[in-house]
Amino acid sequence: MTTNYNPQDIEKKWQKIWEEKDVFKASIDNYERKFYDLVMFPYPSGTLHVGHVKNYVIGDVLARYKRMRGFNVMHPFGFDAFGLPAENAAIEKGNIHPEDWTMQNINIIREQIKRLGISYDWDREVITCKEDYYKWTQWLFIQLYKNGLAYKKKAPVNWCPNCMTVLANEQVVNGKCERCGTTVEIRHLEQWYLKITDYAEKLLNDIEKLTGWPENVKTMQKNWIGKSTGAEVEFKIDGNDKTLKVFTTRPDTLWGVTFMALAPESPLVEELTTPENHEKVEEFLRKVSLQDRFKRAAEGTEKEGVFTGNYAINPVNNEKIPIYVANYILYEYGTGAIMAVPAHDQRDYEFAVKYNLPIRVVINSSEDTSTEETLKEAYTGEGKLVNSGEFTGLDNKEAIEKISSWLEINNIGKVVTQYKLRDWLISRQRYWGAPIPIIYCENCGTVPVPEEDLPVKLPRDVKFEPTGKSPLIDHPYFKEVNCPKCGAKATREVDTMDTFVDSSWYYLRYINAKLEEKPFEKKDVNRWLPVDQYIGGVEHAILHLLYSRFITKVLKDLGEIDFDEPFKNLFTQGMIYRNGAKMSKSKGNVVSPDEMIKKYGTDSLRTYILFMAPPERDAEWNDSGIEGAYRFLNKVWNNYMRIIDKISSYELVNDYNLEEKQEKDLRRKLHQTIAKITNDIEGNFQFNTAVSSLMELLNDFSDYLNNMPETKWNKNLLREFSENFLLMLSPIAPHISEELWKILGKESLIVESDWPEIDKNALKAEEITLAVQVNGKLRSQITIDINMNKDEIEKIALSDDKIRKYTSGNKIAKVIYVPRKIINIVIKN
């Protein structure tokens, strides 16, 4: 038997045993008491740091705990493996294929995770860049297309000229590509979209179903969907038959409109710019393309614009008003055009002042009678309408409803519900992604690839040029194809899909990861989903979670599944910081789990990550912290080495009696800890307090061993303590727990053992309430341990505040104690 704690040897040993025995495999048919425990899968851009590890350890503690509570736990893992970094690496290195680069990283990360002892069912691994996965991503696209939920249109996009691809708004930082730092341009390209807006109302309403989600995440989703009710108003363009539609929640201000403003990205800019203004507008658009699209609309940002040369007609008063392009208008919101009311919108006011445009007051508060000449800033409060035709004098809130009805009656506008949510742009002009399964034929038009011909495979024989241009564009064997309908020569779509499409359904594929004839088995996913617990970073609170919810709802409507929300409970863990910044390679502040494991062992790393802070909060890495966790596990080991010879062959006797107070207190503390840790895990993943409780309990155990003569150690207590302590420790530090469990003489694995039961009798303190009299009159009550002697009880009674009122300054003649009933203090005045 090893006398010293050697974590590295122990951990390798048990990881091998677990793998050989296949102990973490979920039985697909045992779903009556199932638990689907899912962590967000990673993008394999390199090796893991301890910031990544936190997510996996939290999920693993839960998985191990649930198995011990008798659940059949589904705990799978995989890799979100498509993406631009792999393609960039191929361009930069020149001698590595994106697939090879990706798989090298996956192999490294997989081994890192196995060294962490994470209890994944590796038979369910999915890798999104593998043909057996992206075949079904393409199948999903085709179902969306066939049901009118995938379409192509020309629209403005963020274009990185270096990476030669479209960027999401979130990938543009200060007007530059977050990947390469190149200035981003706005281009109008034909792009594929998924019609998520058709599900805006469902996505919004069903947030109320998500009772197991954090409130902040639900609020973020509500704000992103951004429902608002208002009026859609048509402004005719002066001199032609075109109209400009705008959405407004404030139709009560229509008589105050003095100019129109278009978003720089709007296709209407090109349509409405007159030839003599073309050069100025183009110069302005180039300037705006360098600005962050959302910062430019923020309060305090200078408002800038340029006149298009065209005018609109205000339908409520027939006034001719100029149409501008303005930097503070975002194409994502409304129609990408606004009616500007400078007197009652601060951004419009600043723009009007700068360009000397009219300002007309149409709402005044009861205390204020501002005019255009006296107005110093926009008035955004409530009040009465002025200068508003037949509606003058109405309260503005009342006027909103009446004006909206008036617009509909006069065919000028209509009441509509608007969402900030925009359709999901999925086209990417790059190689390393799932090809969009569409064929273009001159005879048949747009044709989806027949399902039996899936997957549309990425060709391996491609070259990656420093221009970043997608190799699929000029690849003849990929691009050139025969039309599946008429057989004529046709071409493939060369765009690939946004990687969010891959991650929008992976939780379904885990259930039947090796199934070849379909993406998943309906009866199996209906039994196992929704996911019981989803764990991941709050940075995915909007897009990934929203897209996953959307795809789930679509699949339900198509009859593929019977549930409409993918994740029952969501937990968002905090980040790990070092030197005051979030861990990242770019900041040079990462801590490698491999180094920590080599020095302290996996269990020490796991214990420290869980102990350092409540798991939902950010935490600062401290090297002394993992050293403390290592000392704790050494203390566990050393205590067990002291008692092991005494109890290794001793069978625990139930209902044993304890005579010593310290033994009773230790057993009470043991069962209190079982109750507390159970509550910590079941409650809200308070693993930090669970670890703290184990540390306290170990200290009490050490005190017992040190204070009680070895000849008086109670073998029953030692056996009960040693087993239950390891059972509680095992989800946190599974390797040392398995090793000590084996040393205790156990034939089974601790990972297959039951969670300890709470003995409620042990929780009861052996205490009674004792009446305290002074000269025969009841004056107070005290709580005592029934094993206390008279002197101890007398001391407690005399120190009671209520009793001291009567005894202070008086001589105590005697103290009469009737055991377990009463104590009477006799005083002389």
C-alpha positions in Angstrom: 0.0 0.0 0.0 1.3 3.5 -0.9 1.9 5.6 2.1 2.5 8.9 0.2 -0.1 10.7 -1.9 1.0 10.5 -5.5 -1.8 12.0 -7.5 -0.3 11.6 -11.0 0.0 7.8 -10.7 -3.4 7.4 -9.0 -5.2 9.5 -11.6 -3.7 7.7 -14.6 -4.7 4.3 -13.0 -8.3 5.2 -12.4 -8.8 6.9 -15.7 -7.7 3.7 -17.4 -10.0 1.6 -15.3 -13.0 3.8 -15.9 -12.4 3.7 -19.7 -11.9 -0.1 -19.7 -15.1 -0.7 -17.7 -17.0 1.9 -19.8 -18.6 3.2 -16.6 -19.8 6.5 -18.0 -21.9 5.1 -20.9 -25.5 6.1 -20.9 -28.1 3.4 -21.7 -30.3 4.9 -24.4 -33.3 2.6 -23.4 -33.2 3.4 -19.7 -34.9 6.8 -19.7 -37.4 6.5 -16.9 -34.9 8.0 -14.5 -32.7 9.9 -16.9 -30.7 13.0 -16.6 -29.3 14.8 -19.7 -26.3 16.9 -18.5 -24.8 19.0 -21.3 -21.9 21.5 -21.4 -21.4 23.8 -24.4 -18.9 22.2 -26.7 -15.7 24.1 -27.6 -14.2 25.4 -30.8 -10.9 23.6 -31.1 -8.6 26.6 -31.9 -5.8 25.3 -29.7 -5.1 23.9 -26.3 -7.3 24.4 -23.2 -6.6 26.8 -20.4 -8.1 26.6 -16.9 -10.7 29.1 -17.8 -12.2 26.5 -20.2 -11.8 23.7 -17.6 -14.2 25.4 -15.2 -17.2 24.7 -17.4 -16.3 21.0 -17.8 -15.6 20.4 -14.1 -19.0 22.0 -13.1 -20.8 19.6 -15.5 -18.8 16.6 -14.3 -19.5 17.2 -10.6 -23.2 17.3 -11.5 -23.0 14.1 -13.7 -21.1 12.1 -11.0 -23.5 13.3 -8.3 -26.6 12.4 -10.4 -25.2 8.9 -11.1 -24.8 8.4 -7.4 -28.5 9.5 -6.9 -29.5 6.7 -9.2 -29.9 8.5 -12.5 -29.0 7.2 -15.9 -26.8 10.2 -16.9 -26.3 11.3 -20.5 -23.1 13.3 -20.4 -21.7 13.7 -24.0 -19.0 15.8 -25.5 -18.0 17.0 -29.0 -16.4 19.8 -31.0 -17.8 22.8 -32.9 -15.2 22.2 -35.5 -15.9 24.4 -38.5 -14.8 28.1 -38.5 -12.6 30.8 -39.9 -9.5 30.3 -37.6 -8.8 26.9 -39.3 -8.9 28.5 -42.7 -6.7 31.4 -41.5 -4.2 28.9 -40.2 -4.1 27.2 -43.5 -3.5 30.5 -45.3 -0.8 31.7 -42.8 1.1 28.4 -42.6 0.7 27.4 -46.2 1.3 23.7 -45.6 -1.6 22.5 -43.5 -5.2 21.8 -44.4 -8.0 23.2 -42.2 -9.2 19.7 -41.5 -5.8 18.5 -40.4 -5.2 21.6 -38.2 -8.7 21.1 -36.6 -8.2 17.4 -36.0 -4.8 18.0 -34.4 -6.3 20.4 -32.0 -9.2 18.1 -31.3 -6.8 15.3 -30.4 -4.9 17.5 -28.0 -8.0 18.8 -26.3 -9.6 15.4 -26.0 -6.5 14.1 -24.2 -6.5 17.2 -22.0 -10.1 16.5 -21.0 -9.5 12.9 -20.3 -6.6 13.8 -18.0 -9.2 15.9 -16.1 -11.2 12.8 -15.3 -14.3 14.2 -16.9 -16.9 11.5 -17.1 -18.0 11.9 -20.7 -19.6 9.2 -22.7 -17.0 9.4 -25.5 -19.0 6.9 -27.7 -21.3 9.9 -28.3 -18.7 12.3 -29.5 -19.7 14.6 -32.4 -17.4 16.6 -34.6 -19.3 19.1 -36.7 -16.7 19.1 -39.6 -17.1 15.4 -40.1 -19.3 14.3 -43.1 -21.5 12.1 -40.8 -22.5 15.3 -39.0 -22.6 18.1 -41.6 -24.6 15.8 -43.9 -27.4 16.3 -41.4 -26.7 20.0 -41.0 -27.3 20.2 -44.8 -30.5 18.1 -44.4 -31.7 20.6 -41.8 -31.1 23.5 -44.3 -33.1 21.7 -46.9 -36.1 21.2 -44.6 -36.0 24.9 -43.8 -35.8 25.7 -47.5 -38.7 23.4 -48.5 -40.8 25.0 -45.8 -40.1 28.6 -46.8 -37.8 29.3 -43.9 -34.6 29.7 -46.0 -34.3 32.3 -48.7 -31.7 34.4 -50.6 -31.7 38.2 -50.9 -29.4 41.1 -51.6 -28.5 42.9 -48.4 -25.8 45.0 -46.8 -23.1 43.0 -45.0 -19.9 43.6 -43.1 -17.2 42.5 -45.4 -13.6 41.9 -44.4 -11.5 42.4 -47.6 -8.6 40.5 -46.1 -10.5 37.5 -44.8 -12.7 37.8 -47.9 -15.8 36.9 -45.9 -18.9 38.3 -44.3 -18.7 39.1 -40.6 -21.4 39.2 -38.0 -21.9 42.5 -36.2 -20.3 40.9 -33.1 -17.2 40.2 -35.2 -16.7 43.9 -36.0 -14.8 45.9 -33.3 -14.3 49.6 -33.8 -14.9 49.2 -37.5 -12.3 46.5 -37.9 -12.3 42.7 -38.3 -11.8 41.1 -34.9 -9.7 38.4 -36.5 -7.2 40.3 -38.6 -7.7 44.0 -37.7 -8.6 45.0 -41.3 -11.0 47.9 -41.8 -14.4 46.4 -42.6 -16.4 47.5 -45.6 -20.2 47.5 -46.2 -21.1 45.6 -49.3 -24.4 44.5 -50.8 -24.3 40.8 -51.6 -26.8 38.0 -52.4 -26.9 36.1 -49.1 -28.8 33.1 -47.6 -31.0 33.8 -44.6 -33.1 31.7 -42.2 -36.5 33.2 -41.4 -36.2 33.4 -37.7 -38.5 36.4 -37.7 -41.4 34.1 -38.4 -40.8 32.7 -34.9 -40.2 36.0 -33.1 -43.5 35.9 -31.2 -43.1 32.3 -30.2 -39.5 32.8 -29.1 -40.6 35.8 -27.0 -43.7 34.3 -25.4 -42.0 31.0 -24.6 -39.3 32.7 -22.6 -41.9 32.5 -19.8 -41.6 28.7 -20.0 -37.9 28.9 -19.1 -38.2 28.9 -15.4 -34.9 27.2 -15.0 -33.0 29.9 -16.8 -31.2 32.9 -15.2 -33.3 36.1 -15.3 -30.5 38.1 -16.9 -30.3 35.7 -19.8 -34.0 35.8 -20.3 -33.9 39.6 -20.3 -31.1 39.6 -22.9 -33.2 37.4 -25.2 -36.3 39.6 -24.7 -34.3 42.7 -25.5 -32.7 41.1 -28.6 -36.1 40.1 -29.9 -37.3 43.6 -29.1 -41.0 43.6 -29.6 -42.7 46.9 -30.0 -46.1 48.0 -31.3 -46.5 51.1 -33.4 -47.5 52.4 -36.8 -46.0 51.8 -40.2 -46.4 55.0 -42.2 -45.9 55.5 -45.9 -44.1 58.7 -47.1 -44.4 59.2 -50.9 -41.2 60.3 -52.7 -41.6 63.7 -54.3 -41.7 63.4 -58.1 -42.1 59.6 -58.5 -44.3 56.7 -57.5 -41.9 55.3 -54.9 -42.7 55.3 -51.2 -40.6 55.2 -48.1 -42.0 53.1 -45.2 -41.0 53.9 -41.7 -42.0 52.3 -38.4 -42.7 54.6 -35.4 -43.9 54.0 -31.9 -44.7 57.7 -31.7 -47.4 58.5 -34.4 -48.4 61.4 -32.1 -45.3 63.2 -33.3 -46.0 62.9 -37.1 -46.8 66.7 -37.4 -43.3 67.4 -36.1 -41.4 65.5 -38.8 -39.0 67.8 -40.5 -36.6 65.4 -42.3 -36.2 61.7 -43.1 -33.0 59.7 -42.4 -31.8 56.5 -43.9 -29.3 54.0 -42.5 -26.0 54.0 -44.6 -26.5 50.3 -45.2 -30.0 50.6 -46.7 -30.4 49.7 -50.3 -32.7 52.7 -50.6 -29.6 55.0 -50.3 -28.6 54.0 -53.8 -32.1 54.3 -55.1 -32.9 57.7 -53.7 -29.5 59.5 -54.2 -29.7 61.9 -57.1 -26.8 61.9 -59.6 -25.5 65.3 -58.5 -25.3 64.0 -54.9 -23.8 60.6 -55.7 -20.1 61.5 -55.0 -20.9 63.2 -51.6 -23.0 60.3 -50.5 -20.4 57.7 -51.6 -17.7 59.6 -49.7 -19.9 59.6 -46.6 -20.6 55.9 -46.9 -16.9 55.2 -47.0 -16.4 57.2 -43.9 -19.2 55.6 -42.0 -18.0 52.1 -42.9 -15.0 52.7 -40.6 -17.2 53.3 -37.6 -18.5 50.7 -35.2 -22.1 50.2 -36.3 -23.5 50.3 -32.8 -21.2 52.8 -31.2 -22.1 55.3 -33.9 -25.7 55.2 -32.7 -24.9 55.6 -29.1 -25.7 58.6 -27.0 -22.8 61.2 -27.2 -21.5 60.1 -30.6 -21.4 63.0 -33.1 -24.4 62.9 -35.5 -23.4 63.1 -39.1 -25.1 62.8 -42.4 -25.5 63.9 -46.0 -28.4 65.0 -48.2 -29.5 62.4 -50.9 -31.0 65.2 -53.1 -34.5 63.7 -52.8 -37.6 64.7 -50.8 -40.5 62.9 -49.2 -44.0 64.1 -48.6 -45.3 64.0 -45.1 -48.7 62.3 -45.5 -50.4 64.2 -42.6 -49.7 67.7 -43.8 -48.3 67.3 -47.3 -45.1 69.1 -46.4 -42.0 68.4 -48.5 -39.1 67.2 -46.3 -35.5 66.3 -47.2 -34.2 62.8 -47.1 -30.7 62.4 -45.5 -28.4 59.5 -44.9 -27.4 59.6 -41.2 -24.7 57.6 -39.2 -27.0 57.1 -36.2 -29.6 55.1 -38.1 -29.1 51.3 -38.0 -30.4 49.1 -40.8 -31.1 46.3 -38.3 -33.9 48.2 -36.6 -37.3 49.0 -38.1 -37.2 49.6 -41.8 -33.7 51.2 -41.8 -35.4 54.5 -42.3 -36.8 57.0 -39.8 -39.1 60.0 -39.7 -37.0 62.6 -37.8 -38.8 64.7 -35.1 -36.0 67.0 -33.8 -38.2 68.7 -31.1 -38.9 65.3 -29.4 -35.9 63.0 -30.1 -32.5 64.1 -28.9 -30.5 62.5 -31.6 -32.7 64.0 -34.3 -32.4 67.4 -32.4 -28.6 67.2 -32.5 -28.6 66.3 -36.2 -31.1 69.2 -37.0 -29.0 71.8 -35.1 -25.8 70.7 -36.9 -27.4 70.9 -40.4 -29.7 73.8 -39.7 -32.9 71.8 -40.3 -36.3 72.9 -39.1 -37.5 72.0 -35.5 -41.2 72.0 -34.8 -42.7 71.5 -31.3 -45.8 69.3 -31.3 -46.0 68.3 -27.7 -45.9 70.6 -24.7 -46.1 69.7 -21.0 -48.5 71.5 -18.8 -45.6 73.5 -17.2 -43.8 74.2 -20.4 -44.7 76.1 -23.5 -41.4 75.8 -25.4 -41.2 77.1 -28.9 -38.8 76.3 -31.7 -36.8 79.4 -30.8 -36.6 78.6 -27.0 -36.0 74.9 -27.2 -32.5 73.9 -25.9 -32.9 70.2 -26.2 -35.5 67.7 -27.3 -38.6 67.3 -25.1 -39.2 63.6 -24.6 -41.9 63.7 -21.9 -45.6 63.5 -22.0 -48.1 66.4 -22.6 -50.6 67.9 -24.9 -50.4 68.0 -28.7 -49.8 71.4 -30.4 -49.5 72.2 -34.1 -51.1 68.8 -34.9 -54.2 69.6 -36.9 -57.4 68.1 -35.7 -55.6 66.3 -32.9 -54.3 69.5 -31.2 -55.1 69.6 -27.5 -55.3 65.9 -27.0 -53.1 64.2 -24.4 -50.3 62.6 -26.4 -50.9 59.1 -25.0 -54.6 59.2 -26.1 -53.5 60.7 -29.4 -51.3 57.7 -30.2 -54.2 55.4 -30.5 -56.5 57.9 -32.3 -53.9 58.9 -34.8 -53.0 55.2 -35.5 -56.7 54.5 -36.3 -56.8 57.7 -38.4 -53.8 56.5 -40.5 -55.5 53.2 -41.2 -58.8 54.8 -42.2 -57.0 57.2 -44.6 -54.7 54.4 -46.0 -51.6 56.3 -44.9 -50.4 53.7 -42.6 -51.3 50.7 -40.4 -50.8 49.5 -36.8 -48.0 46.8 -36.8 -46.0 44.9 -34.3 -42.3 45.3 -35.0 -39.3 43.3 -33.8 -35.6 44.3 -33.5 -34.8 40.7 -34.4 -33.7 40.3 -38.0 -33.6 37.2 -40.1 -30.5 35.0 -39.5 -27.8 35.6 -42.1 -26.0 32.3 -42.6 -23.9 32.8 -45.8 -20.1 32.7 -45.3 -17.7 33.3 -48.2 -15.2 30.7 -47.0 -14.2 27.1 -47.4 -14.2 25.7 -43.9 -17.9 25.3 -43.3 -20.8 23.1 -44.2 -21.6 23.8 -48.0 -25.0 25.2 -48.5 -26.8 22.4 -50.5 -28.2 24.4 -53.3 -27.7 24.1 -57.1 -28.4 26.9 -59.7 -29.8 25.8 -63.0 -30.7 28.1 -65.9 -33.7 26.0 -66.7 -35.0 25.0 -63.2 -33.7 28.0 -61.1 -32.8 27.3 -57.5 -32.8 23.6 -56.7 -32.0 22.0 -53.4 -29.7 19.0 -53.5 -31.7 15.8 -53.3 -31.5 14.3 -49.8 -30.1 11.0 -51.1 -27.1 12.9 -52.6 -26.1 14.4 -49.2 -23.6 15.2 -48.0 -22.3 17.9 -50.4 -18.7 17.2 -49.6 -15.9 19.7 -49.2 -13.1 18.9 -51.7 -9.7 18.2 -50.1 -7.7 19.3 -53.2 -7.8 23.1 -52.6 -5.3 25.8 -52.3 -5.4 28.6 -49.8 -4.1 31.9 -51.1 -3.1 34.9 -49.0 -6.0 36.8 -50.5 -8.3 34.8 -48.3 -10.6 34.1 -51.3 -12.6 30.9 -50.8 -11.1 28.1 -52.9 -14.6 26.8 -53.6 -15.3 29.8 -56.0 -13.0 28.5 -58.7 -12.9 24.8 -57.9 -14.3 23.1 -61.0 -15.1 19.7 -59.6 -17.0 21.3 -56.7 -18.7 24.2 -58.5 -19.7 22.5 -61.8 -22.5 20.0 -61.5 -25.5 18.7 -63.4 -29.0 19.8 -62.4 -30.7 17.1 -60.4 -34.0 18.0 -62.1 -33.2 18.3 -65.8 -29.7 17.1 -66.1 -28.4 20.3 -67.7 -25.1 21.9 -66.6 -25.5 23.9 -63.5 -23.4 25.3 -60.6 -23.3 24.8 -56.9 -23.7 27.4 -54.2 -20.1 28.2 -53.1 -21.1 29.8 -49.8 -20.8 27.8 -46.6 -22.9 28.0 -43.5 -22.4 30.1 -40.4 -21.1 27.8 -37.7 -24.0 28.7 -35.5 -26.1 26.4 -37.7 -23.9 23.5 -36.7 -24.3 24.3 -33.0 -28.0 24.9 -33.3 -28.9 21.2 -33.2 -25.9 19.2 -31.8 -27.7 18.4 -28.6 -30.1 16.3 -30.7 -27.3 14.4 -32.5 -25.7 13.3 -29.3 -28.6 11.0 -28.6 -28.0 8.9 -31.8 -24.4 10.0 -32.6 -23.7 7.0 -34.9 -27.0 6.8 -36.7 -26.5 6.7 -40.4 -29.9 6.8 -42.0 -31.3 9.9 -40.2 -30.0 12.7 -37.9 -31.7 11.3 -34.8 -34.3 8.8 -33.8 -37.5 10.6 -32.9 -38.6 8.4 -30.1 -35.1 8.6 -28.5 -34.9 12.4 -28.5 -38.4 12.7 -27.3 -37.5 10.5 -24.3 -34.2 12.3 -23.5 -35.0 15.9 -24.3 -35.3 18.7 -23.3 -31.8 18.8 -21.9 -32.1 18.7 -18.1 -29.1 20.9 -17.4 -27.2 23.0 -19.9 -24.0 24.7 -18.7 -21.9 27.3 -20.6 -20.7 30.9 -20.8 -23.1 33.9 -20.7 -21.4 35.1 -23.9 -23.7 32.7 -25.7 -26.8 33.9 -24.0 -28.2 35.5 -27.1 -27.2 34.1 -30.5 -26.4 30.4 -29.8 -29.3 29.9 -27.4 -31.8 31.9 -29.5 -30.8 29.9 -32.7 -31.1 26.6 -30.8 -34.5 27.6 -29.6 -35.5 28.6 -33.1 -34.4 25.3 -34.7 -36.1 23.3 -32.0 -39.4 25.0 -32.6 -39.0 24.5 -36.4 -38.4 20.8 -36.0 -41.4 20.5 -33.7 -43.6 22.2 -36.3 -42.3 19.9 -39.0 -43.2 16.9 -36.8 -39.6 15.7 -36.3 -39.8 16.1 -32.5 -42.5 16.6 -29.9 -41.0 19.4 -27.7 -40.4 23.1 -28.5 -37.6 24.2 -26.1 -34.2 22.5 -26.1 -32.9 23.3 -22.6 -34.9 23.0 -19.4 -32.4 24.5 -17.1 -29.4 26.8 -17.9 -26.4 27.6 -15.8 -23.9 30.3 -16.9 -20.6 30.0 -15.2 -18.3 32.9 -14.4 -14.9 33.4 -16.1 -11.5 32.9 -14.6 -9.2 36.0 -14.6 -5.5 36.3 -14.1 -3.6 39.5 -13.5 -7.0 41.4 -13.7 -7.9 40.2 -17.1 -9.9 37.4 -18.6 -7.6 34.5 -19.5 -6.7 34.5 -23.2 -3.7 33.7 -25.3 -3.6 37.2 -26.7 -3.2 38.7 -23.2 -0.5 36.1 -22.3 -2.1 35.3 -19.0 -3.3 31.7 -19.5 -2.7 29.0 -17.0 -2.3 25.5 -18.6 -4.2 22.7 -16.9 -1.4 20.3 -18.1 1.2 22.2 -16.0 -1.1 22.3 -13.0 -1.8 18.6 -13.3 1.9 17.8 -13.6 2.6 19.7 -10.4 -0.4 19.2 -8.2 -2.6 16.5 -9.9 -6.0 16.7 -11.5 -8.0 16.5 -8.3 -6.2 19.5 -6.8 -7.0 21.5 -10.0 -10.7 20.4 -9.9 -11.0 21.2 -6.2 -9.4 24.6 -6.5 -11.5 25.6 -9.5 -14.7 24.7 -7.6 -13.5 26.3 -4.3 -12.2 29.6 -5.7 -15.6 31.4 -5.9 -19.4 30.7 -6.4 -19.4 29.1 -9.9 -21.6 31.8 -11.4 -19.2 34.5 -10.6 -15.9 35.6 -12.1 -12.8 34.6 -10.1 -9.1 35.6 -10.0 -6.6 32.8 -10.4 -4.1 32.5 -7.5 -1.3 30.0 -7.5 -1.5 29.7 -3.7 -5.1 28.6 -4.1 -4.3 25.4 -5.9 -1.4 24.8 -3.4 -4.1 25.0 -0.7 -6.3 22.5 -2.5 -3.2 20.2 -2.8 -2.6 20.5 0.9 -6.2 19.6 1.7 -6.0 16.4 -0.4 -2.8 15.5 1.2 -4.4 15.9 4.6 -7.3 13.7 3.4 -4.8 11.0 2.3 -2.7 11.2 5.5 -5.7 10.9 7.8 -6.9 7.8 6.0 -3.4 6.3 6.2 -3.7 6.7 10.1 -6.9 4.8 10.3 -6.8 2.3 7.5 -5.2 -0.5 9.4 -7.9 -0.2 12.1 -10.9 -0.4 9.8 -9.8 -2.0 6.4 -11.4 -5.3 7.4 -14.0 -3.9 9.8 -17.6 -4.2 8.9 -19.8 -1.3 9.9 -22.4 -2.0 12.5 -25.6 -0.1 12.1 -27.3 1.7 15.1 -24.1 1.8 17.1 -24.0 3.8 20.4 -21.5 6.5 21.1 -20.5 7.4 24.6 -18.1 10.3 24.1 -19.4 13.8 23.4 -16.7 14.4 20.8 -17.8 11.3 18.9 -21.4 12.3 19.0 -20.5 15.8 17.8 -18.3 14.4 15.0 -21.1 12.1 13.8 -23.6 15.0 14.0 -21.2 17.1 11.9 -20.8 14.3 9.4 -24.6 14.1 8.7 -25.0 17.9 8.8 -22.4 18.0 6.1 -24.1 15.4 4.0 -27.3 17.4 4.2 -25.5 20.7 3.4 -23.6 19.4 0.4 -26.7 17.7 -1.0 -28.4 21.0 -0.7 -25.5 22.9 -2.2 -25.5 20.7 -5.3 -29.2 20.4 -5.7 -29.7 24.1 -5.0 -27.6 26.3 -7.2 -24.3 24.5 -7.7 -22.7 26.1 -4.7 -19.6 23.9 -5.0 -17.4 26.4 -3.3 -19.3 26.0 0.0 -19.4 22.2 -0.6 -15.6 22.1 -0.7 -15.4 24.4 2.3 -17.8 22.1 4.3 -15.6 19.1 3.5 -12.5 21.0 4.7 -14.3 21.9 8.0 -15.4 18.3 8.4 -11.9 17.0 7.8 -10.6 19.4 10.5 -13.0 18.0 13.0 -12.0 14.5 12.1 -8.3 15.4 12.5 -9.1 16.9 15.9 -10.9 13.7 16.9 -7.9 11.6 15.9 -5.5 13.9 17.6 -7.5 14.3 20.9 -8.8 10.8 21.4 -6.3 8.1 22.4 -5.8 5.7 19.6 -7.0 2.8 21.8 -10.3 4.6 22.2 -11.0 5.3 18.5 -14.5 4.0 17.7 -14.2 1.7 14.7 -17.9 2.1 13.8 -17.5 5.9 13.7 -14.2 5.7 11.8 -15.8 3.3 9.2 -19.0 5.4 8.8 -17.0 8.6 8.5 -14.4 7.3 6.1 -17.0 5.9 3.7 -19.3 8.9 3.7 -16.6 11.5 3.5 -15.2 9.8 0.3 -18.7 9.5 -1.2 -19.1 13.3 -0.8 -15.6 14.0 -2.0 -15.8 11.8 -5.1 -17.7 14.1 -7.5 -15.2 16.8 -6.7 -11.9 14.8 -6.5 -12.8 11.4 -8.0 -9.4 9.9 -8.4 -8.2 10.1 -4.8 -11.7 9.0 -3.7 -11.5 5.9 -5.9 -8.1 5.0 -4.6 -9.0 5.4 -0.9 -12.3 3.5 -1.5 -10.3 0.6 -2.9 -7.9 0.7 0.1 -10.9 0.6 2.4 -11.5 -2.8 0.9 -14.4 -2.0 -1.4 -15.0 -4.3 -4.3 -17.2 -1.8 -6.3 -16.2 1.5 -7.8 -17.1 4.6 -5.8 -18.4 6.1 -9.1 -21.0 3.4 -9.1 -21.9 3.8 -5.4 -24.9 5.5 -3.9 -24.8 9.0 -2.5 -24.7 8.9 1.4 -28.0 8.8 3.3 -28.7 11.4 6.0 -29.4 9.9 9.4 -31.9 12.4 10.8 -31.4 11.0 14.3 -27.7 11.9 14.2 -28.7 15.5 13.3 -30.6 15.8 16.6 -28.6 17.5 19.3 -29.1 15.8 22.7 -30.4 18.9 24.3 -33.2 19.9 26.5 -34.8 23.2 27.6 -34.4 23.8 31.4 -36.6 26.1 33.4 -34.5 28.5 35.6 -36.1 29.9 38.8 -35.0 32.5 41.2 -36.4 32.0 44.7 -39.0 29.7 43.3 -40.2 32.0 40.5 -39.7 31.3 36.8 -37.3 33.9 35.4 -35.8 32.3 32.3 -35.1 29.2 30.2 -31.8 27.7 29.0 -30.9 25.0 26.5 -28.4 22.4 27.8 -26.8 19.2 26.6 -28.3 16.4 28.7 -24.8 15.1 29.4 -23.7 18.3 31.2 -22.9 18.1 34.9 -24.4 20.3 37.6 -21.5 22.7 37.7 -21.6 23.3 33.9 -25.4 23.9 34.0 -25.1 26.2 37.0 -22.5 28.3 35.1 -24.8 28.7 32.1 -27.8 29.6 34.2 -25.9 32.2 36.2 -24.6 33.9 33.0 -28.0 34.2 31.5 -28.9 37.9 31.1 -32.4 37.6 32.5 -31.1 35.8 35.6 -28.3 38.3 36.2 -30.9 41.0 36.7 -32.1 39.2 39.8 -28.7 37.9 41.1 -26.6 41.0 40.5 -25.6 42.5 43.9 -27.2 39.6 45.8 -25.6 36.7 47.6 -26.4 33.3 46.2 -27.4 31.0 49.1 -27.6 27.8 47.2 -28.5 26.3 43.8 -31.0 23.4 43.6 -30.9 21.2 40.4 -33.6 18.7 39.6 -32.0 16.7 36.7 -33.6 17.5 33.3 -36.4 19.5 34.8 -35.5 22.6 36.7 -32.8 24.7 38.4 -33.7 27.0 41.3 -31.3 29.7 42.4 -31.8 30.8 46.0 -30.6 34.3 46.8 -30.5 36.5 50.0 -31.5 40.1 49.6 
